[in-house]
Amino acid sequence: MGYKKVCFNCRKAFTISDLSSLACPECGGIVILFNHKFRPPKKDDLNKWAVVKFLSDKGFTYNHVWEKDENSNSYTEVPYPETMKEAIEFATKYKTEDSFDIY
């Protein structure tokens, strides 16, 4: 298990277990640490990268987000959004005290 270093300048994610440097190995810019299961969009998909950046700015690092099922009193994992409209709704709905991002 590990993290992915995500560089928004290069629009790339690097699977690197060495966390001693938070610099992008390509451009030297600052990277953000995301969950190791994060799958980056294609480099030229600017709309999806905008969604990833938006969610990152709101504090979501692609860790699991859970929603409580009131009927069964259990939790189900919520998938991350693909579009900006979905991302705005997602951030509004899940950045509350009732929901949590597991680290």
Secondary structure, DSSP 8 states (H G I E B T S, - for coil): --EEEEETTTTEEEE-S--S--B-TTT--B-EEEETT-----TT-HHHHHHHHHHHHTT--S--BEEEETTTTEEEE----SSHHHHHHHHHHHSSTTS-B--
